[in-house]
Amino acid sequence: MSNFQTLDRLLQSFVDNGLPGCTLHVTQHGETIYEGFFGMANRETGEKITDRSIFRMASMSKLPLYTTMMILYERGEFLLSDPISKFLPEWESSRKFVRQPNGYVTTVPTSRPINISDTLSMKCGLPYCNSYGPTDNLTLRAMQKAMQPLVAKGHFTNREQVAAISTVPLACEPGERWIYGFSSELAAAIIEAVCGKGIDDVFQELLFDPLEMPSTRSRFFGDTQQRMVQLYRRESDRTLTPVNLPIDEKHLPGEEHEEGWARLFSTGSDYSHLMTMLACGGVYKGRRILGRKTIDMMRANGLPNGLEGSYFAGYGYGYGVRTLMTHAEGSNGSLGAFGWSGGFGTWCESDPSEELAVVYMHNMVPCEEEYYHLRVRSAVYGCLE
C-alpha cells in the first residue's frame, strides 16, 4: 500500500531531476483526494506552479471535443452511421490511394463515405504527420498541397480547412484502420454545423460553464496569457531552454491568428472537473452532463489488437479516448479506465469503476510522456484503499 506522500516524493523527484514544473489532481467519488504543485512555471522569473497555472493542452483538447460529440449524439442530433456529408456537403464522396503489387499507386472511389463513427474512432483515413501506413505519406502530402492556398492567405477557419481537405484521396477505406489525424477537425466542423455557432461557444455552453472551468479556453482573455507556464525544451545535455512556439500565437484574439480550430489551454483543477464528471457516470455536482451508458459506449474498445507502441501498452481505443484492456502490459489501473494525453506533457484518465479521475500536467518538449505518465499512473493507483 502506498500513500499520498509517495506522490509528493515522486513529483518532487521529477523536478529535482530537471522537469521545470508539474501539477497533479486526483478526485474520487467527486471529491478531491490529492492535489500537488511542484517546480516552476517560469524558471527565469522564479514564478512557481500554483492552482492558477495554465498549461497548453495540445491533443488533450480532444477530450472536450469528443465529449461534446457524445452530448450531441445522445440529444439525437445525429446517428453514428450518418455520413458526414449530411453536415459537410463537400464530403459526399471520396477517393482513396491504393498501392498495387507492382508498387504503382492509383486512386479509386471508396466503398462508402466517411461517417460520424469514423470521426469518433479515428478511422477517417486522414493522417497527421506521425502516421506510417503504406499510403499515409501520400495522403499527407496531398493534404499539405490542398492547404497551400489557405496557408498563403495567412489565416483560415476550420471550416475552410475541412473544405480544402475534402478533395484529398484517403489513405485507406473509411472505417478500415485507426490513423491518428484529421478526424478531430472534421468532428469540430460537424459540431459547428449542428449547433450553428463556433466551437468555442459550444464548448463554453455545453461543458466549460456547467463544469465550472473558467480558465479553459482557446483564446487568451483577462490574465490567462500571463498565467500560462513557460514552455521549455530539454536539450541533449538535459539542460532546459525556454522556447516560444507558433501554436501560442493561435491563442491570441483576432482572425489573423486563427488557423483551423484553436487548441485549448487549461488548469489542472479545471480539467479535473471534466474528468471527474466522466468518472462519475456523467454527473457533476448533482447535475447530469452526459449519460452513463453513453460514456460506456465512448470507452468501449474498437481495436482488436489495441494501440501500438510501449506507451500505449494494454490500451485499445474507443470514441476519442484510449481505454485500458489488459493488465498484462504492466498497468495497475482498472480495465475500462480511459483518457488521453497531450504532446507537451499533459495526461488524464477517468476510471468509472473507482469513480477516480487523474489529471497530470507539465509543458516541456520533448515531453517524455512514457517516463512521467506511466509512473504517475502507477503511484496514483497505489494510493487507493
C-alpha positions as CSV (number, residue, x, y, z in Angstrom):
1,M,0.0,0.0,0.0
2,S,1.3,3.4,-1.0
3,N,0.1,6.8,0.4
4,F,0.0,10.3,-0.9
5,Q,3.4,11.1,0.4
6,T,4.6,8.7,-2.3
7,L,3.0,11.0,-4.9
8,D,4.7,14.0,-3.3
9,R,8.1,12.3,-3.4
10,L,7.6,11.2,-7.0
11,L,6.6,14.6,-8.3
12,Q,9.4,16.3,-6.4
13,S,11.8,13.8,-7.9
14,F,10.6,14.8,-11.4
15,V,11.6,18.4,-10.6
16,D,14.8,17.5,-8.8
17,N,15.8,15.6,-11.9
18,G,15.2,18.5,-14.3
19,L,11.5,18.8,-15.1
20,P,10.6,22.6,-15.0
21,G,7.4,22.0,-13.0
22,C,4.2,20.0,-12.8
23,T,0.8,19.6,-11.2
24,L,-1.3,16.6,-10.3
25,H,-5.0,16.5,-9.4
26,V,-6.8,13.3,-8.2
27,T,-10.5,13.0,-7.4
28,Q,-12.6,10.1,-6.2
29,H,-16.3,9.9,-5.8
30,G,-16.4,13.5,-6.9
31,E,-14.1,14.8,-4.1
32,T,-10.5,15.9,-4.4
33,I,-8.3,13.5,-2.6
34,Y,-4.9,14.9,-3.8
35,E,-3.5,17.9,-5.5
36,G,0.1,18.9,-5.7
37,F,2.1,21.7,-7.3
38,F,5.8,21.3,-7.9
39,G,8.6,23.3,-9.5
40,M,8.4,26.5,-11.6
41,A,6.0,28.0,-14.0
42,N,8.9,30.2,-15.2
43,R,12.4,29.4,-14.1
44,E,13.7,32.8,-15.2
45,T,11.3,34.9,-13.1
46,G,11.0,32.4,-10.2
47,E,7.3,32.0,-10.6
48,K,6.1,28.8,-9.1
49,I,3.5,26.3,-10.3
50,T,0.2,27.0,-8.5
51,D,-3.5,26.1,-8.9
52,R,-3.8,29.2,-11.2
53,S,-1.0,28.0,-13.6
54,I,-2.3,27.4,-17.1
55,F,-0.9,24.7,-19.4
56,R,-1.1,24.0,-23.1
57,M,-3.4,21.0,-23.7
58,A,-2.3,20.2,-27.3
59,S,-4.0,16.9,-28.1
60,M,-5.8,16.8,-24.7
61,S,-8.1,19.3,-26.4
62,K,-9.7,16.2,-27.9
63,L,-11.4,15.1,-24.7
64,P,-13.8,18.2,-24.6
65,L,-14.3,17.8,-28.4
66,Y,-15.4,14.2,-28.3
67,T,-17.3,14.6,-25.1
68,T,-19.3,17.4,-26.8
69,M,-19.9,15.0,-29.8
70,M,-21.3,12.4,-27.3
71,I,-23.6,15.0,-25.8
72,L,-25.0,15.9,-29.2
73,Y,-25.3,12.3,-30.1
74,E,-27.5,11.5,-27.1
75,R,-29.6,14.5,-27.8
76,G,-30.5,13.0,-31.2
77,E,-28.6,15.5,-33.4
78,F,-27.1,12.7,-35.5
79,L,-26.7,8.9,-35.7
80,L,-23.2,7.5,-35.7
81,S,-24.0,5.9,-39.1
82,D,-24.8,9.2,-40.6
83,P,-22.4,10.3,-43.4
84,I,-20.5,13.4,-42.5
85,S,-21.8,14.9,-45.8
86,K,-25.1,15.4,-44.0
87,F,-23.4,18.4,-42.3
88,L,-20.4,18.9,-44.6
89,P,-21.8,18.5,-48.2
90,E,-18.4,18.6,-49.9
91,W,-17.7,15.2,-48.3
92,E,-20.5,13.3,-50.1
93,S,-18.0,11.1,-51.9
94,S,-14.3,10.4,-51.6
95,R,-11.4,8.6,-53.2
96,K,-8.6,6.6,-51.7
97,F,-5.0,5.7,-52.6
98,V,-4.4,2.1,-53.5
99,R,-0.8,0.7,-53.8
100,Q,-0.7,-2.1,-56.4
101,P,1.6,-5.2,-56.0
102,N,4.0,-3.8,-58.6
103,G,4.4,-0.7,-56.5
104,Y,2.3,1.7,-58.6
105,V,-0.3,3.8,-56.8
106,T,-3.7,4.6,-58.1
107,T,-6.8,6.3,-56.7
108,V,-10.2,4.7,-56.7
109,P,-13.6,5.6,-55.2
110,T,-14.1,4.5,-51.6
111,S,-16.8,1.9,-51.0
112,R,-18.7,4.2,-48.7
113,P,-18.4,7.8,-47.5
114,I,-16.9,8.8,-44.2
115,N,-19.5,8.6,-41.4
116,I,-19.6,10.2,-37.9
117,S,-18.5,7.0,-36.3
118,D,-15.3,7.2,-38.3
119,T,-14.6,10.7,-37.0
120,L,-15.0,9.5,-33.4
121,S,-12.9,6.4,-33.8
122,M,-10.0,8.0,-35.8
123,K,-10.8,5.9,-38.8
124,C,-11.2,8.6,-41.5
125,G,-8.1,7.7,-43.4
126,L,-6.7,11.2,-42.9
127,P,-3.3,11.3,-41.0
128,Y,-1.4,13.9,-39.2
129,C,2.4,13.9,-39.7
130,N,3.1,10.9,-37.4
131,S,1.4,8.0,-39.3
132,Y,3.4,5.3,-41.1
133,G,0.9,3.2,-43.1
134,P,1.7,2.3,-46.8
135,T,-0.2,5.2,-48.2
136,D,-0.3,7.6,-45.3
137,N,2.5,9.8,-46.6
138,L,0.8,10.1,-50.0
139,T,-2.4,11.4,-48.3
140,L,-0.4,13.7,-46.0
141,R,1.4,15.3,-49.0
142,A,-1.9,15.7,-50.8
143,M,-3.3,17.4,-47.7
144,Q,-0.4,19.8,-47.5
145,K,-0.8,20.7,-51.2
146,A,-4.6,21.2,-50.7
147,M,-3.8,23.6,-47.9
148,Q,-1.3,25.7,-49.7
149,P,-3.8,28.4,-50.8
150,L,-5.1,28.8,-47.3
151,V,-1.6,28.9,-45.8
152,A,-0.7,31.6,-48.4
153,K,-3.7,33.6,-47.3
154,G,-2.2,33.7,-43.8
155,H,-5.2,32.6,-41.7
156,F,-8.2,30.3,-42.2
157,T,-11.1,28.8,-40.3
158,N,-11.6,25.2,-39.5
159,R,-14.5,25.1,-42.0
160,E,-12.2,26.4,-44.8
161,Q,-9.6,23.8,-43.9
162,V,-12.2,20.9,-43.9
163,A,-13.5,22.0,-47.3
164,A,-10.0,22.1,-48.7
165,I,-9.1,18.6,-47.5
166,S,-12.3,17.1,-49.0
167,T,-10.5,16.9,-52.3
168,V,-7.7,14.7,-51.0
169,P,-7.6,10.9,-51.6
170,L,-7.8,9.0,-48.3
171,A,-5.0,6.7,-47.1
172,C,-7.5,3.8,-46.7
173,E,-11.1,2.9,-46.8
174,P,-13.2,4.7,-44.2
175,G,-13.5,2.6,-41.0
176,E,-10.7,0.3,-42.1
177,R,-7.8,1.4,-40.0
178,W,-7.0,3.6,-37.0
179,I,-5.0,6.6,-38.0
180,Y,-4.4,9.4,-35.6
181,G,-5.2,12.5,-37.5
182,F,-7.7,14.9,-39.1
183,S,-10.7,13.2,-37.6
184,S,-10.8,15.9,-34.9
185,E,-11.1,18.8,-37.4
186,L,-14.0,17.0,-39.1
187,A,-15.7,16.5,-35.7
188,A,-15.2,20.2,-34.8
189,A,-16.8,21.2,-38.1
190,I,-19.7,18.9,-37.5
191,I,-20.3,20.4,-34.1
192,E,-20.4,23.9,-35.5
193,A,-22.8,22.8,-38.3
194,V,-25.1,21.1,-35.8
195,C,-25.1,23.9,-33.3
196,G,-25.0,26.8,-35.7
197,K,-22.2,28.6,-33.8
198,G,-18.5,28.4,-33.3
199,I,-16.8,25.6,-31.5
200,D,-15.6,27.8,-28.7
201,D,-19.1,29.0,-27.9
202,V,-20.4,25.4,-28.0
203,F,-17.7,24.3,-25.6
204,Q,-18.5,27.1,-23.1
205,E,-22.2,26.4,-23.2
206,L,-22.2,22.6,-23.0
207,L,-19.0,22.0,-20.9
208,F,-17.0,24.8,-19.6
209,D,-19.8,26.7,-17.8
210,P,-21.7,23.7,-16.5
211,L,-18.4,22.1,-15.3
212,E,-17.0,25.3,-13.7
213,M,-14.0,25.5,-16.0
214,P,-13.4,29.3,-16.1
215,S,-9.8,29.1,-17.1
216,T,-10.2,26.7,-20.0
217,R,-10.5,28.3,-23.4
218,S,-8.8,28.5,-26.8
219,R,-8.2,32.3,-26.9
220,F,-6.5,34.4,-24.2
221,F,-8.7,36.6,-22.1
222,G,-8.2,38.5,-18.9
223,D,-4.9,37.4,-17.3
224,T,-4.7,34.0,-18.9
225,Q,-1.8,34.8,-21.1
226,Q,0.3,35.9,-18.1
227,R,-0.7,32.7,-16.2
228,M,0.4,30.3,-18.9
229,V,3.5,28.4,-17.9
230,Q,6.7,28.9,-19.9
231,L,7.4,26.1,-22.4
232,Y,10.9,24.6,-22.2
233,R,12.9,22.4,-24.5
234,R,15.1,19.8,-22.9
235,E,18.4,19.7,-24.7
236,S,20.5,16.6,-25.2
237,D,22.6,17.5,-22.2
238,R,19.4,17.7,-20.1
239,T,19.5,21.5,-19.7
240,L,16.3,23.5,-20.3
241,T,15.9,26.2,-22.8
242,P,12.8,28.5,-22.8
243,V,11.0,28.3,-26.2
244,N,8.1,30.0,-27.9
245,L,6.2,28.0,-30.5
246,P,3.8,29.3,-33.2
247,I,1.0,27.4,-31.5
248,D,0.9,30.0,-28.7
249,E,0.1,32.7,-31.3
250,K,-3.2,30.8,-32.1
251,H,-4.4,31.7,-28.6
252,L,-4.3,35.4,-29.4
253,P,-7.6,37.1,-30.4
254,G,-8.2,38.2,-34.0
255,E,-8.8,36.3,-37.2
256,E,-5.2,36.8,-38.2
257,H,-4.3,34.3,-35.6
258,E,-7.0,31.8,-36.5
259,E,-5.8,28.5,-38.0
260,G,-8.2,25.6,-38.0
261,W,-9.8,25.1,-34.6
262,A,-7.6,26.6,-31.9
263,R,-6.1,24.3,-29.3
264,L,-7.2,24.6,-25.7
265,F,-5.4,25.7,-22.5
266,S,-6.5,24.8,-19.0
267,T,-5.5,24.4,-15.4
268,G,-5.2,21.1,-13.6
269,S,-8.2,22.0,-11.4
270,D,-10.4,23.0,-14.4
271,Y,-9.6,19.9,-16.4
272,S,-10.2,17.6,-13.4
273,H,-13.8,18.8,-13.4
274,L,-14.3,17.3,-16.8
275,M,-12.5,14.0,-15.9
276,T,-14.4,13.8,-12.6
277,M,-17.7,14.1,-14.5
278,L,-16.7,11.3,-16.9
279,A,-15.5,9.1,-14.0
280,C,-18.8,9.6,-12.1
281,G,-21.2,8.4,-14.7
282,G,-21.7,11.8,-16.4
283,V,-22.8,13.7,-13.3
284,Y,-21.0,16.8,-11.9
285,K,-22.2,18.2,-8.5
286,G,-25.6,16.6,-8.9
287,R,-26.1,17.8,-12.5
288,R,-26.1,15.3,-15.4
289,I,-23.9,16.4,-18.2
290,L,-23.7,13.1,-20.1
291,G,-25.4,9.7,-19.9
292,R,-23.6,6.9,-18.1
293,K,-24.4,4.4,-20.9
294,T,-23.1,6.9,-23.5
295,I,-19.8,7.1,-21.5
296,D,-19.7,3.3,-21.6
297,M,-20.0,3.4,-25.4
298,M,-17.4,6.1,-25.6
299,R,-14.8,4.0,-23.8
300,A,-15.6,0.6,-25.5
301,N,-12.6,-0.7,-27.4
302,G,-12.9,-0.8,-31.2
303,L,-9.4,-2.0,-31.9
304,P,-9.0,-5.8,-31.5
305,N,-5.2,-5.6,-31.5
306,G,-5.0,-2.4,-29.4
307,L,-2.8,0.7,-29.9
308,E,0.8,0.2,-31.0
309,G,3.8,1.3,-29.0
310,S,5.1,0.8,-25.5
311,Y,3.5,4.0,-24.2
312,F,0.1,2.6,-25.2
313,A,0.7,-0.9,-24.0
314,G,-2.5,-2.5,-22.8
315,Y,-4.8,0.2,-24.3
316,G,-7.4,0.0,-27.1
317,Y,-9.3,2.9,-28.5
318,G,-12.9,3.9,-28.3
319,Y,-14.5,7.2,-29.4
320,G,-11.9,9.8,-28.9
321,V,-10.2,8.1,-26.0
322,R,-7.8,5.2,-25.3
323,T,-9.2,2.6,-23.0
324,L,-7.3,0.1,-20.8
325,M,-8.0,-3.5,-22.0
326,T,-5.4,-5.7,-20.1
327,H,-3.1,-5.7,-17.1
328,A,-0.7,-7.9,-18.9
329,E,1.4,-5.0,-20.1
330,G,2.3,-3.7,-16.7
331,S,-0.6,-1.4,-15.7
332,N,-2.1,-1.5,-12.2
333,G,-5.0,0.6,-13.4
334,S,-8.6,-0.5,-13.8
335,L,-9.8,-2.2,-17.0
336,G,-12.0,0.3,-18.9
337,A,-10.2,3.3,-17.5
338,F,-9.9,5.9,-20.3
339,G,-8.4,9.2,-21.3
340,W,-5.7,10.7,-23.5
341,S,-2.6,12.9,-23.4
342,G,-1.0,16.0,-25.0
343,G,2.2,16.5,-26.8
344,F,3.6,19.0,-24.3
345,G,3.3,16.6,-21.3
346,T,-0.4,16.6,-20.1
347,W,-2.1,13.3,-19.3
348,C,-5.5,12.4,-17.9
349,E,-7.5,9.3,-17.1
350,S,-11.1,8.6,-15.8
351,D,-11.9,5.3,-14.1
352,P,-15.6,4.7,-13.7
353,S,-15.2,1.5,-11.6
354,E,-13.4,3.5,-8.9
355,E,-15.0,6.9,-9.7
356,L,-11.4,8.1,-10.0
357,A,-10.1,10.9,-12.1
358,V,-6.5,11.8,-12.6
359,V,-5.1,14.9,-14.3
360,Y,-1.3,15.5,-14.6
361,M,0.3,18.4,-16.4
362,H,3.7,19.7,-17.4
363,N,4.8,21.6,-20.5
364,M,8.1,20.5,-22.0
365,V,9.4,19.3,-25.4
366,P,10.1,16.6,-25.9
367,C,7.5,15.7,-23.2
368,E,9.0,12.3,-22.4
369,E,5.5,11.1,-21.7
370,E,6.3,7.4,-21.2
371,Y,8.7,8.2,-18.3
372,Y,6.4,10.5,-16.5
373,H,2.8,9.5,-17.2
374,L,3.2,5.7,-16.5
375,R,4.9,6.4,-13.2
376,V,2.2,8.8,-12.1
377,R,-0.5,6.2,-13.1
378,S,1.3,3.5,-11.0
379,A,1.7,5.8,-8.0
380,V,-1.9,7.1,-8.0
381,Y,-3.4,3.6,-8.1
382,G,-1.0,2.5,-5.4
383,C,-2.6,5.2,-3.1
384,L,-6.2,3.8,-3.3
385,E,-7.7,2.0,-0.4
